[in-house]
Amino acid sequence: MPRSSESKKGPRPAFDLNGMQVKAGERLDTHIEAGKDPLGRALRIPCHVLHGNGEGPTLAITAAIHGDELNGVSILHHLIHGDDHVPDTPDDPLSPMKLNGTLILIPIANPEAVLLGTRQAPDGRDLNRQFPGNPRGNQSQRLAHTLFTTLVGRADYLVDLHTAPGTRENLPHVRADLDDDVCKEMARAFGTNIVLHSKGVGGTMRKEATRAGCSAILLETGSSNAFQYSNVRQGVEGLLNLMRHLEMIEGEVVQPDYRVLVRTSRWIRAPSGGLLHEFINVGELIREGELLAHITDPFGGKVEDILSPVTGLVVSVATSPLVRAGDPLVHIVVIQRTLELVERALGESTSEDCTEETVEDAAGEQLDDMVFNSSEKAAGN
């Protein structure tokens, strides 16, 4: 039972966030204090609280834990303000008066990294390896502690929004611990076609939140340093879907045509260094033996043909034309039982029912085992 869903008599009490009160049916736009920057200025994390008029769970949503991953910032902006970018207008997807439970939204979790446009925090550390943090540790550990105690201590559920790192692009998909029934149902409700099984790396917000009793999933969508509107739109719809599932808002969960729960998948790696010439994009269905890319040398000589070892869906591609031997180039999810349905869906036909399969690719790897370099694991997040 969610901590915040117990029935109470009389009007719903105000919600307290670090001493700030939000009455039922109202919204608070505020900041979370996170110490001072090197110039002695207050370091503040923007925060929106929507405290619903009705009883329900508390859902926390974070974005921009990595400072160059910006689609989540736009997703939360549109979730709060709608397409006109103006609060309290008819196009706003949410109203506190019609909301059950409470939303805590952090659109920019790592403000200094966002200003610098970097994945790492200003102290050179990956903030998404520092949770639950340490109030007496380094700068990133202190920031992680502030976020973790503010959110996870108050929330029943959490969604962490990410994009691919700077040299890749990701098809929108959810990552969740499929061995955890609550996380699995959250992932299903979000509505992406692909759900990748991942328990998460130690020190990540998702892993540590779930360990602390706040069930969490992660959305990967698009590439870094950009607002990609189609990804933003899908992210907003996914969050609304999840809120319908949690009975925080009215309406039916919108199901996709197909869903693949992926236990293991394939990364195709560069057999040699050179210049990468790709012929595929994320979201494309590729066949076994199909040409994915050429690798050439700087003088134009072809070094390698990259062929697909399986039939499946492309969920991530490298975007840098410069590759070294062993670099991950293409991430493929094997499609089996739903192949015909995927073909129809990509041809823009629709199905009334969602067909689901679980992929156990004998030659694949679990996401948590896909190591890319010494500081990057679980495809970057």
Short mmCIF file of the C-alpha atoms (twelve columns), coordinates in Angstrom:
data_MODEL
# 
_entry.id   MODEL 
# 
loop_
_atom_site.group_PDB 
_atom_site.id 
_atom_site.type_symbol 
_atom_site.label_atom_id 
_atom_site.label_alt_id 
_atom_site.label_comp_id 
_atom_site.label_asym_id 
_atom_site.label_seq_id 
_atom_site.Cartn_x 
_atom_site.Cartn_y 
_atom_site.Cartn_z 
_atom_site.pdbx_PDB_model_num 
ATOM 1   C CA . MET A 1   0.000   0.000   0.000   1 
ATOM 2   C CA . PRO A 2   1.482   3.405   -0.945  1 
ATOM 3   C CA . ARG A 3   2.488   5.457   2.064   1 
ATOM 4   C CA . SER A 4   0.332   8.418   0.995   1 
ATOM 5   C CA . SER A 5   -2.848  6.540   0.031   1 
ATOM 6   C CA . GLU A 6   -4.369  5.867   3.440   1 
ATOM 7   C CA . SER A 7   -7.850  7.314   3.718   1 
ATOM 8   C CA . LYS A 8   -8.348  10.286  6.015   1 
ATOM 9   C CA . LYS A 9   -11.429 12.047  7.310   1 
ATOM 10  C CA . GLY A 10  -12.120 15.693  6.502   1 
ATOM 11  C CA . PRO A 11  -10.303 17.939  4.025   1 
ATOM 12  C CA . ARG A 12  -7.042  16.656  2.652   1 
ATOM 13  C CA . PRO A 13  -4.099  18.050  4.669   1 
ATOM 14  C CA . ALA A 14  -1.538  20.351  3.112   1 
ATOM 15  C CA . PHE A 15  1.639   18.804  1.723   1 
ATOM 16  C CA . ASP A 16  4.894   19.854  3.383   1 
ATOM 17  C CA . LEU A 17  8.066   20.037  1.305   1 
ATOM 18  C CA . ASN A 18  11.066  21.165  3.321   1 
ATOM 19  C CA . GLY A 19  8.877   23.467  5.407   1 
ATOM 20  C CA . MET A 20  6.870   24.837  2.461   1 
ATOM 21  C CA . GLN A 21  3.148   24.149  2.594   1 
ATOM 22  C CA . VAL A 22  0.976   23.323  -0.421  1 
ATOM 23  C CA . LYS A 23  -2.774  23.162  0.141   1 
ATOM 24  C CA . ALA A 24  -4.926  20.476  -1.473  1 
ATOM 25  C CA . GLY A 25  -5.897  21.438  -5.017  1 
ATOM 26  C CA . GLU A 26  -3.016  23.908  -5.394  1 
ATOM 27  C CA . ARG A 27  0.414   24.098  -7.021  1 
ATOM 28  C CA . LEU A 28  3.705   25.399  -5.662  1 
ATOM 29  C CA . ASP A 29  6.628   26.524  -7.844  1 
ATOM 30  C CA . THR A 30  9.691   26.665  -5.635  1 
ATOM 31  C CA . HIS A 31  13.364  25.713  -5.248  1 
ATOM 32  C CA . ILE A 32  15.196  23.169  -3.160  1 
ATOM 33  C CA . GLU A 33  18.243  24.667  -1.495  1 
ATOM 34  C CA . ALA A 34  21.412  22.672  -2.190  1 
ATOM 35  C CA . GLY A 35  24.197  24.749  -0.636  1 
ATOM 36  C CA . LYS A 36  26.300  27.386  -2.393  1 
ATOM 37  C CA . ASP A 37  28.332  27.536  -5.577  1 
ATOM 38  C CA . PRO A 38  32.019  28.626  -5.692  1 
ATOM 39  C CA . LEU A 39  30.956  32.304  -5.842  1 
ATOM 40  C CA . GLY A 40  28.894  31.984  -2.690  1 
ATOM 41  C CA . ARG A 41  25.567  32.110  -4.509  1 
ATOM 42  C CA . ALA A 42  22.703  29.852  -3.469  1 
ATOM 43  C CA . LEU A 43  22.565  26.634  -5.480  1 
ATOM 44  C CA . ARG A 44  18.869  26.027  -6.072  1 
ATOM 45  C CA . ILE A 45  17.095  23.107  -7.751  1 
ATOM 46  C CA . PRO A 46  13.797  24.107  -9.428  1 
ATOM 47  C CA . CYS A 47  10.836  22.132  -8.087  1 
ATOM 48  C CA . HIS A 48  7.106   22.012  -8.859  1 
ATOM 49  C CA . VAL A 49  4.623   20.443  -6.456  1 
ATOM 50  C CA . LEU A 50  1.055   19.660  -7.530  1 
ATOM 51  C CA . HIS A 51  -0.925  18.625  -4.455  1 
ATOM 52  C CA . GLY A 52  -4.119  16.997  -5.630  1 
ATOM 53  C CA . ASN A 53  -7.571  17.600  -4.273  1 
ATOM 54  C CA . GLY A 54  -8.114  13.861  -3.824  1 
ATOM 55  C CA . GLU A 55  -6.275  11.173  -1.918  1 
ATOM 56  C CA . GLY A 56  -3.683  9.159   -3.793  1 
ATOM 57  C CA . PRO A 57  0.006   8.259   -4.030  1 
ATOM 58  C CA . THR A 58  2.959   10.586  -4.319  1 
ATOM 59  C CA . LEU A 59  4.853   10.396  -7.614  1 
ATOM 60  C CA . ALA A 60  8.264   12.039  -8.062  1 
ATOM 61  C CA . ILE A 61  9.726   12.688  -11.525 1 
ATOM 62  C CA . THR A 62  13.302  13.820  -12.132 1 
ATOM 63  C CA . ALA A 63  15.063  15.092  -15.255 1 
ATOM 64  C CA . ALA A 64  18.547  16.357  -16.184 1 
ATOM 65  C CA . ILE A 65  20.480  14.418  -13.575 1 
ATOM 66  C CA . HIS A 66  22.985  14.471  -16.432 1 
ATOM 67  C CA . GLY A 67  23.374  18.059  -17.562 1 
ATOM 68  C CA . ASP A 68  23.382  17.377  -21.311 1 
ATOM 69  C CA . GLU A 69  20.246  15.181  -21.278 1 
ATOM 70  C CA . LEU A 70  17.541  17.739  -21.942 1 
ATOM 71  C CA . ASN A 71  14.485  15.985  -23.384 1 
ATOM 72  C CA . GLY A 72  13.259  15.308  -19.856 1 
ATOM 73  C CA . VAL A 73  13.375  19.035  -19.065 1 
ATOM 74  C CA . SER A 74  10.995  19.697  -21.951 1 
ATOM 75  C CA . ILE A 75  8.804   16.718  -21.047 1 
ATOM 76  C CA . LEU A 76  8.158   18.109  -17.569 1 
ATOM 77  C CA . HIS A 77  7.708   21.636  -18.935 1 
ATOM 78  C CA . HIS A 78  4.974   20.442  -21.295 1 
ATOM 79  C CA . LEU A 79  3.433   18.247  -18.581 1 
ATOM 80  C CA . ILE A 80  3.025   21.315  -16.368 1 
ATOM 81  C CA . HIS A 81  2.379   24.107  -18.879 1 
ATOM 82  C CA . GLY A 82  1.096   22.443  -22.040 1 
ATOM 83  C CA . ASP A 83  2.107   23.374  -25.582 1 
ATOM 84  C CA . ASP A 84  1.466   27.111  -25.088 1 
ATOM 85  C CA . HIS A 85  4.180   27.252  -22.369 1 
ATOM 86  C CA . VAL A 86  1.824   29.265  -20.139 1 
ATOM 87  C CA . PRO A 87  0.681   27.931  -16.738 1 
ATOM 88  C CA . ASP A 88  -2.977  27.676  -15.721 1 
ATOM 89  C CA . THR A 89  -4.387  27.699  -19.259 1 
ATOM 90  C CA . PRO A 90  -6.871  25.229  -20.820 1 
ATOM 91  C CA . ASP A 91  -4.199  23.207  -22.633 1 
ATOM 92  C CA . ASP A 92  -2.422  22.198  -19.400 1 
ATOM 93  C CA . PRO A 93  -2.501  18.376  -19.163 1 
ATOM 94  C CA . LEU A 94  -2.866  18.457  -15.369 1 
ATOM 95  C CA . SER A 95  -4.907  20.370  -12.815 1 
ATOM 96  C CA . PRO A 96  -4.312  20.012  -9.053  1 
ATOM 97  C CA . MET A 97  -8.067  20.264  -8.538  1 
ATOM 98  C CA . LYS A 98  -8.585  17.097  -10.620 1 
ATOM 99  C CA . LEU A 99  -5.539  15.274  -9.322  1 
ATOM 100 C CA . ASN A 100 -5.518  12.418  -6.809  1 
ATOM 101 C CA . GLY A 101 -2.306  12.303  -4.820  1 
ATOM 102 C CA . THR A 102 0.745   14.504  -5.182  1 
ATOM 103 C CA . LEU A 103 3.318   15.174  -7.894  1 
ATOM 104 C CA . ILE A 104 6.857   16.344  -7.131  1 
ATOM 105 C CA . LEU A 105 8.598   17.392  -10.352 1 
ATOM 106 C CA . ILE A 106 12.298  18.204  -10.667 1 
ATOM 107 C CA . PRO A 107 12.907  19.404  -14.262 1 
ATOM 108 C CA . ILE A 108 16.590  20.293  -13.687 1 
ATOM 109 C CA . ALA A 109 18.141  18.066  -11.042 1 
ATOM 110 C CA . ASN A 110 21.742  19.120  -11.777 1 
ATOM 111 C CA . PRO A 111 21.596  22.877  -12.509 1 
ATOM 112 C CA . GLU A 112 25.333  23.565  -12.762 1 
ATOM 113 C CA . ALA A 113 25.882  20.662  -15.162 1 
ATOM 114 C CA . VAL A 114 22.987  21.911  -17.309 1 
ATOM 115 C CA . LEU A 115 24.572  25.358  -17.521 1 
ATOM 116 C CA . LEU A 116 27.876  23.760  -18.541 1 
ATOM 117 C CA . GLY A 117 26.171  21.379  -20.984 1 
ATOM 118 C CA . THR A 118 28.039  18.409  -19.554 1 
ATOM 119 C CA . ARG A 119 27.055  14.928  -18.464 1 
ATOM 120 C CA . GLN A 120 29.239  15.190  -15.370 1 
ATOM 121 C CA . ALA A 121 28.713  17.526  -12.446 1 
ATOM 122 C CA . PRO A 122 31.193  20.429  -12.083 1 
ATOM 123 C CA . ASP A 123 33.358  18.317  -9.770  1 
ATOM 124 C CA . GLY A 124 33.843  15.810  -12.602 1 
ATOM 125 C CA . ARG A 125 31.632  13.111  -11.090 1 
ATOM 126 C CA . ASP A 126 28.574  11.365  -12.485 1 
ATOM 127 C CA . LEU A 127 25.723  12.453  -10.210 1 
ATOM 128 C CA . ASN A 128 23.808  9.310   -11.134 1 
ATOM 129 C CA . ARG A 129 26.373  7.170   -9.367  1 
ATOM 130 C CA . GLN A 130 26.269  9.083   -6.065  1 
ATOM 131 C CA . PHE A 131 22.833  8.207   -4.620  1 
ATOM 132 C CA . PRO A 132 21.678  8.067   -1.885  1 
ATOM 133 C CA . GLY A 133 24.438  10.600  -1.288  1 
ATOM 134 C CA . ASN A 134 26.273  11.848  1.738   1 
ATOM 135 C CA . PRO A 135 25.546  15.164  3.516   1 
ATOM 136 C CA . ARG A 136 29.239  15.465  4.458   1 
ATOM 137 C CA . GLY A 137 30.749  14.097  1.237   1 
ATOM 138 C CA . ASN A 138 31.925  15.755  -1.962  1 
ATOM 139 C CA . GLN A 139 29.750  18.204  -3.892  1 
ATOM 140 C CA . SER A 140 27.988  15.547  -5.990  1 
ATOM 141 C CA . GLN A 141 27.341  13.361  -2.956  1 
ATOM 142 C CA . ARG A 142 25.810  16.314  -1.109  1 
ATOM 143 C CA . LEU A 143 23.590  17.192  -4.085  1 
ATOM 144 C CA . ALA A 144 22.549  13.543  -4.380  1 
ATOM 145 C CA . HIS A 145 21.714  13.459  -0.664  1 
ATOM 146 C CA . THR A 146 19.541  16.575  -0.978  1 
ATOM 147 C CA . LEU A 147 17.616  15.164  -3.942  1 
ATOM 148 C CA . PHE A 148 17.274  11.705  -2.468  1 
ATOM 149 C CA . THR A 149 16.007  12.746  0.945   1 
ATOM 150 C CA . THR A 150 13.633  15.335  -0.534  1 
ATOM 151 C CA . LEU A 151 12.087  12.953  -3.061  1 
ATOM 152 C CA . VAL A 152 12.506  9.338   -2.036  1 
ATOM 153 C CA . GLY A 153 11.649  10.073  1.578   1 
ATOM 154 C CA . ARG A 154 8.274   11.442  0.441   1 
ATOM 155 C CA . ALA A 155 7.355   9.508   -2.704  1 
ATOM 156 C CA . ASP A 156 5.760   6.126   -3.348  1 
ATOM 157 C CA . TYR A 157 6.861   5.989   -6.986  1 
ATOM 158 C CA . LEU A 158 9.585   7.647   -9.056  1 
ATOM 159 C CA . VAL A 159 10.349  8.120   -12.761 1 
ATOM 160 C CA . ASP A 160 13.824  9.245   -13.832 1 
ATOM 161 C CA . LEU A 161 14.038  10.809  -17.324 1 
ATOM 162 C CA . HIS A 162 17.190  10.396  -19.450 1 
ATOM 163 C CA . THR A 163 18.518  10.473  -23.003 1 
ATOM 164 C CA . ALA A 164 21.402  8.633   -24.599 1 
ATOM 165 C CA . PRO A 165 24.914  9.972   -23.929 1 
ATOM 166 C CA . GLY A 166 26.444  12.425  -26.377 1 
ATOM 167 C CA . THR A 167 27.618  9.862   -28.947 1 
ATOM 168 C CA . ARG A 168 24.395  7.823   -29.240 1 
ATOM 169 C CA . GLU A 169 20.656  8.118   -29.876 1 
ATOM 170 C CA . ASN A 170 18.024  5.968   -28.133 1 
ATOM 171 C CA . LEU A 171 14.601  4.817   -29.228 1 
ATOM 172 C CA . PRO A 172 12.112  5.762   -26.472 1 
ATOM 173 C CA . HIS A 173 12.054  2.852   -24.058 1 
ATOM 174 C CA . VAL A 174 11.627  2.161   -20.363 1 
ATOM 175 C CA . ARG A 175 14.175  0.427   -18.173 1 
ATOM 176 C CA . ALA A 176 12.876  -1.429  -15.160 1 
ATOM 177 C CA . ASP A 177 13.584  -4.344  -12.860 1 
ATOM 178 C CA . LEU A 178 11.211  -6.900  -14.395 1 
ATOM 179 C CA . ASP A 179 11.684  -9.140  -11.353 1 
ATOM 180 C CA . ASP A 180 9.943   -6.456  -9.268  1 
ATOM 181 C CA . ASP A 181 6.185   -6.728  -9.899  1 
ATOM 182 C CA . VAL A 182 5.434   -3.068  -9.122  1 
ATOM 183 C CA . CYS A 183 8.234   -1.762  -11.351 1 
ATOM 184 C CA . LYS A 184 7.167   -4.160  -14.101 1 
ATOM 185 C CA . GLU A 185 3.577   -2.900  -14.064 1 
ATOM 186 C CA . MET A 186 4.767   0.725   -14.021 1 
ATOM 187 C CA . ALA A 187 6.883   0.007   -17.089 1 
ATOM 188 C CA . ARG A 188 3.985   -1.659  -18.881 1 
ATOM 189 C CA . ALA A 189 1.662   1.219   -18.060 1 
ATOM 190 C CA . PHE A 190 4.064   3.834   -19.424 1 
ATOM 191 C CA . GLY A 191 3.325   2.448   -22.864 1 
ATOM 192 C CA . THR A 192 6.624   2.202   -24.761 1 
ATOM 193 C CA . ASN A 193 6.997   -0.650  -27.237 1 
ATOM 194 C CA . ILE A 194 10.301  -1.719  -25.697 1 
ATOM 195 C CA . VAL A 195 10.965  -2.389  -21.997 1 
ATOM 196 C CA . LEU A 196 14.527  -3.376  -21.108 1 
ATOM 197 C CA . HIS A 197 15.139  -5.422  -17.993 1 
ATOM 198 C CA . SER A 198 17.696  -3.757  -15.745 1 
ATOM 199 C CA . LYS A 199 18.017  -3.821  -11.996 1 
ATOM 200 C CA . GLY A 200 20.199  -0.735  -12.315 1 
ATOM 201 C CA . VAL A 201 23.720  0.101   -11.304 1 
ATOM 202 C CA . GLY A 202 24.517  0.831   -7.668  1 
ATOM 203 C CA . GLY A 203 24.441  4.547   -6.918  1 
ATOM 204 C CA . THR A 204 21.799  5.399   -9.539  1 
ATOM 205 C CA . MET A 205 18.623  7.164   -8.506  1 
ATOM 206 C CA . ARG A 206 16.447  4.339   -9.826  1 
ATOM 207 C CA . LYS A 207 18.361  1.534   -8.148  1 
ATOM 208 C CA . GLU A 208 18.666  3.231   -4.775  1 
ATOM 209 C CA . ALA A 209 15.081  4.541   -4.757  1 
ATOM 210 C CA . THR A 210 13.665  1.066   -5.412  1 
ATOM 211 C CA . ARG A 211 15.968  -0.360  -2.754  1 
ATOM 212 C CA . ALA A 212 14.594  2.229   -0.301  1 
ATOM 213 C CA . GLY A 213 10.972  1.229   -1.012  1 
ATOM 214 C CA . CYS A 214 10.107  3.839   -3.660  1 
ATOM 215 C CA . SER A 215 9.403   1.834   -6.831  1 
ATOM 216 C CA . ALA A 216 11.217  3.461   -9.760  1 
ATOM 217 C CA . ILE A 217 11.567  3.176   -13.522 1 
ATOM 218 C CA . LEU A 218 13.701  5.066   -16.038 1 
ATOM 219 C CA . LEU A 219 12.778  6.502   -19.435 1 
ATOM 220 C CA . GLU A 220 15.444  6.689   -22.147 1 
ATOM 221 C CA . THR A 221 14.449  8.866   -25.096 1 
ATOM 222 C CA . GLY A 222 16.410  10.478  -27.917 1 
ATOM 223 C CA . SER A 223 19.815  12.104  -27.836 1 
ATOM 224 C CA . SER A 224 21.561  14.729  -25.726 1 
ATOM 225 C CA . ASN A 225 21.773  18.533  -26.024 1 
ATOM 226 C CA . ALA A 226 18.422  18.929  -27.768 1 
ATOM 227 C CA . PHE A 227 14.666  19.184  -27.346 1 
ATOM 228 C CA . GLN A 228 13.246  16.549  -29.716 1 
ATOM 229 C CA . TYR A 229 9.534   17.194  -29.954 1 
ATOM 230 C CA . SER A 230 8.387   13.705  -30.953 1 
ATOM 231 C CA . ASN A 231 10.306  12.286  -27.977 1 
ATOM 232 C CA . VAL A 232 8.880   14.980  -25.709 1 
ATOM 233 C CA . ARG A 233 5.327   14.238  -26.818 1 
ATOM 234 C CA . GLN A 234 5.771   10.501  -26.222 1 
ATOM 235 C CA . GLY A 235 7.285   11.211  -22.810 1 
ATOM 236 C CA . VAL A 236 4.331   13.355  -21.746 1 
ATOM 237 C CA . GLU A 237 1.847   10.717  -22.922 1 
ATOM 238 C CA . GLY A 238 3.790   8.017   -21.089 1 
ATOM 239 C CA . LEU A 239 3.708   9.935   -17.804 1 
ATOM 240 C CA . LEU A 240 -0.026  10.559  -18.192 1 
ATOM 241 C CA . ASN A 241 -0.466  6.845   -18.875 1 
ATOM 242 C CA . LEU A 242 1.400   5.992   -15.689 1 
ATOM 243 C CA . MET A 243 -0.705  8.446   -13.694 1 
ATOM 244 C CA . ARG A 244 -3.864  6.822   -15.061 1 
ATOM 245 C CA . HIS A 245 -2.488  3.441   -13.975 1 
ATOM 246 C CA . LEU A 246 -1.860  4.831   -10.474 1 
ATOM 247 C CA . GLU A 247 -5.407  6.328   -10.490 1 
ATOM 248 C CA . MET A 248 -3.999  9.823   -10.020 1 
ATOM 249 C CA . ILE A 249 -5.985  11.076  -13.032 1 
ATOM 250 C CA . GLU A 250 -9.027  9.738   -14.839 1 
ATOM 251 C CA . GLY A 251 -8.898  7.804   -18.093 1 
ATOM 252 C CA . GLU A 252 -7.809  4.494   -19.554 1 
ATOM 253 C CA . VAL A 253 -4.181  3.534   -20.039 1 
ATOM 254 C CA . VAL A 254 -3.352  3.724   -23.751 1 
ATOM 255 C CA . GLN A 255 -1.687  0.496   -24.848 1 
ATOM 256 C CA . PRO A 256 0.829   0.261   -27.723 1 
ATOM 257 C CA . ASP A 257 0.298   -2.123  -30.644 1 
ATOM 258 C CA . TYR A 258 3.038   -4.391  -29.338 1 
ATOM 259 C CA . ARG A 259 5.329   -4.596  -26.340 1 
ATOM 260 C CA . VAL A 260 8.604   -6.496  -26.040 1 
ATOM 261 C CA . LEU A 261 9.962   -7.189  -22.561 1 
ATOM 262 C CA . VAL A 262 13.673  -7.615  -23.177 1 
ATOM 263 C CA . ARG A 263 15.764  -9.749  -20.861 1 
ATOM 264 C CA . THR A 264 18.840  -9.882  -23.088 1 
ATOM 265 C CA . SER A 265 19.816  -7.977  -26.234 1 
ATOM 266 C CA . ARG A 266 22.757  -7.379  -28.577 1 
ATOM 267 C CA . TRP A 267 25.256  -4.570  -28.953 1 
ATOM 268 C CA . ILE A 268 27.051  -4.717  -32.292 1 
ATOM 269 C CA . ARG A 269 30.583  -3.409  -31.749 1 
ATOM 270 C CA . ALA A 270 33.147  -2.005  -34.146 1 
ATOM 271 C CA . PRO A 271 35.556  -4.748  -35.260 1 
ATOM 272 C CA . SER A 272 38.130  -2.079  -36.107 1 
ATOM 273 C CA . GLY A 273 38.666  1.651   -35.874 1 
ATOM 274 C CA . GLY A 274 37.803  4.074   -38.659 1 
ATOM 275 C CA . LEU A 275 35.050  6.285   -40.035 1 
ATOM 276 C CA . LEU A 276 31.498  5.029   -39.472 1 
ATOM 277 C CA . HIS A 277 28.938  5.237   -42.296 1 
ATOM 278 C CA . GLU A 278 25.580  3.989   -40.928 1 
ATOM 279 C CA . PHE A 279 22.538  3.030   -42.989 1 
ATOM 280 C CA . ILE A 280 19.988  2.522   -40.213 1 
ATOM 281 C CA . ASN A 281 18.134  4.631   -37.631 1 
ATOM 282 C CA . VAL A 282 16.597  3.950   -34.238 1 
ATOM 283 C CA . GLY A 283 13.158  2.368   -34.475 1 
ATOM 284 C CA . GLU A 284 13.904  0.506   -37.702 1 
ATOM 285 C CA . LEU A 285 13.300  -3.213  -38.122 1 
ATOM 286 C CA . ILE A 286 16.369  -4.900  -39.573 1 
ATOM 287 C CA . ARG A 287 16.821  -8.430  -40.922 1 
ATOM 288 C CA . GLU A 288 19.549  -10.947 -40.204 1 
ATOM 289 C CA . GLY A 289 22.398  -10.371 -42.649 1 
ATOM 290 C CA . GLU A 290 21.291  -6.813  -43.515 1 
ATOM 291 C CA . LEU A 291 24.047  -4.236  -44.008 1 
ATOM 292 C CA . LEU A 292 24.083  -1.844  -41.037 1 
ATOM 293 C CA . ALA A 293 27.185  0.226   -41.715 1 
ATOM 294 C CA . HIS A 294 30.541  0.552   -43.432 1 
ATOM 295 C CA . ILE A 295 33.743  1.410   -41.619 1 
ATOM 296 C CA . THR A 296 36.328  3.110   -43.834 1 
ATOM 297 C CA . ASP A 297 39.752  4.583   -43.365 1 
ATOM 298 C CA . PRO A 298 40.434  8.345   -43.801 1 
ATOM 299 C CA . PHE A 299 41.549  7.762   -47.394 1 
ATOM 300 C CA . GLY A 300 38.244  6.194   -48.405 1 
ATOM 301 C CA . GLY A 301 39.234  2.548   -48.384 1 
ATOM 302 C CA . LYS A 302 36.546  0.256   -47.010 1 
ATOM 303 C CA . VAL A 303 37.760  -1.567  -43.918 1 
ATOM 304 C CA . GLU A 304 34.690  -3.477  -42.699 1 
ATOM 305 C CA . ASP A 305 31.044  -4.241  -43.564 1 
ATOM 306 C CA . ILE A 306 28.853  -4.396  -40.440 1 
ATOM 307 C CA . LEU A 307 26.044  -6.949  -40.902 1 
ATOM 308 C CA . SER A 308 23.189  -7.658  -38.510 1 
ATOM 309 C CA . PRO A 309 23.528  -11.044 -36.816 1 
ATOM 310 C CA . VAL A 310 19.794  -11.125 -35.966 1 
ATOM 311 C CA . THR A 311 16.349  -9.918  -37.023 1 
ATOM 312 C CA . GLY A 312 15.160  -7.266  -34.624 1 
ATOM 313 C CA . LEU A 313 14.444  -3.675  -33.720 1 
ATOM 314 C CA . VAL A 314 17.150  -1.015  -33.477 1 
ATOM 315 C CA . VAL A 315 16.904  0.689   -30.075 1 
ATOM 316 C CA . SER A 316 20.175  2.646   -30.061 1 
ATOM 317 C CA . VAL A 317 22.783  3.784   -32.582 1 
ATOM 318 C CA . ALA A 318 26.144  5.499   -32.378 1 
ATOM 319 C CA . THR A 319 26.086  9.063   -33.701 1 
ATOM 320 C CA . SER A 320 29.816  9.799   -33.802 1 
ATOM 321 C CA . PRO A 321 31.459  9.041   -37.168 1 
ATOM 322 C CA . LEU A 322 34.776  8.322   -35.444 1 
ATOM 323 C CA . VAL A 323 35.003  4.853   -33.918 1 
ATOM 324 C CA . ARG A 324 37.616  2.696   -32.255 1 
ATOM 325 C CA . ALA A 325 37.741  -1.064  -32.181 1 
ATOM 326 C CA . GLY A 326 35.209  -2.338  -29.654 1 
ATOM 327 C CA . ASP A 327 33.039  0.797   -29.631 1 
ATOM 328 C CA . PRO A 328 29.282  0.035   -29.412 1 
ATOM 329 C CA . LEU A 329 27.617  0.864   -32.737 1 
ATOM 330 C CA . VAL A 330 24.081  -0.554  -32.791 1 
ATOM 331 C CA . HIS A 331 21.845  -1.937  -30.029 1 
ATOM 332 C CA . ILE A 332 19.351  -4.514  -31.315 1 
ATOM 333 C CA . VAL A 333 16.407  -6.218  -29.633 1 
ATOM 334 C CA . VAL A 334 15.600  -9.592  -31.200 1 
ATOM 335 C CA . ILE A 335 11.990  -9.757  -32.395 1 
ATOM 336 C CA . GLN A 336 10.373  -13.183 -32.586 1 
ATOM 337 C CA . ARG A 337 6.678   -13.791 -31.949 1 
ATOM 338 C CA . THR A 338 5.641   -10.162 -32.567 1 
ATOM 339 C CA . LEU A 339 7.626   -9.752  -35.809 1 
ATOM 340 C CA . GLU A 340 4.595   -9.557  -38.108 1 
ATOM 341 C CA . LEU A 341 2.845   -7.154  -35.768 1 
ATOM 342 C CA . VAL A 342 5.947   -4.939  -35.548 1 
ATOM 343 C CA . GLU A 343 6.079   -4.821  -39.340 1 
ATOM 344 C CA . ARG A 344 2.449   -3.696  -39.496 1 
ATOM 345 C CA . ALA A 345 2.937   -1.142  -36.713 1 
ATOM 346 C CA . LEU A 346 5.937   0.409   -38.457 1 
ATOM 347 C CA . GLY A 347 3.745   0.621   -41.555 1 
ATOM 348 C CA . GLU A 348 1.410   2.811   -39.465 1 
ATOM 349 C CA . SER A 349 -1.356  0.235   -39.186 1 
ATOM 350 C CA . THR A 350 -2.916  -0.114  -35.744 1 
ATOM 351 C CA . SER A 351 -4.188  -2.938  -33.589 1 
ATOM 352 C CA . GLU A 352 -6.826  -2.711  -30.890 1 
ATOM 353 C CA . ASP A 353 -4.989  -5.119  -28.595 1 
ATOM 354 C CA . CYS A 354 -1.430  -5.028  -27.327 1 
ATOM 355 C CA . THR A 355 0.565   -8.171  -28.129 1 
ATOM 356 C CA . GLU A 356 3.438   -8.793  -25.729 1 
ATOM 357 C CA . GLU A 357 6.443   -11.061 -25.806 1 
ATOM 358 C CA . THR A 358 9.442   -11.580 -23.568 1 
ATOM 359 C CA . VAL A 359 12.805  -11.911 -25.340 1 
ATOM 360 C CA . GLU A 360 15.409  -14.284 -23.931 1 
ATOM 361 C CA . ASP A 361 18.173  -14.010 -26.544 1 
ATOM 362 C CA . ALA A 362 20.616  -16.819 -25.789 1 
ATOM 363 C CA . ALA A 363 23.496  -14.936 -27.397 1 
ATOM 364 C CA . GLY A 364 22.577  -11.573 -25.870 1 
ATOM 365 C CA . GLU A 365 23.586  -9.781  -22.704 1 
ATOM 366 C CA . GLN A 366 21.632  -8.299  -19.836 1 
ATOM 367 C CA . LEU A 367 21.681  -4.519  -19.937 1 
ATOM 368 C CA . ASP A 368 23.449  -4.248  -16.589 1 
ATOM 369 C CA . ASP A 369 26.313  -6.393  -17.954 1 
ATOM 370 C CA . MET A 370 26.965  -4.189  -20.999 1 
ATOM 371 C CA . VAL A 371 30.090  -2.290  -19.979 1 
ATOM 372 C CA . PHE A 372 31.175  0.485   -22.351 1 
ATOM 373 C CA . ASN A 373 34.107  2.049   -20.510 1 
ATOM 374 C CA . SER A 374 35.367  2.490   -16.985 1 
ATOM 375 C CA . SER A 375 32.763  5.093   -16.010 1 
ATOM 376 C CA . GLU A 376 29.822  4.145   -18.203 1 
ATOM 377 C CA . LYS A 377 27.575  1.163   -17.566 1 
ATOM 378 C CA . ALA A 378 23.971  0.165   -18.291 1 
ATOM 379 C CA . ALA A 379 24.052  2.053   -21.604 1 
ATOM 380 C CA . GLY A 380 24.995  5.242   -19.829 1 
ATOM 381 C CA . ASN A 381 22.390  5.672   -17.090 1 
# 
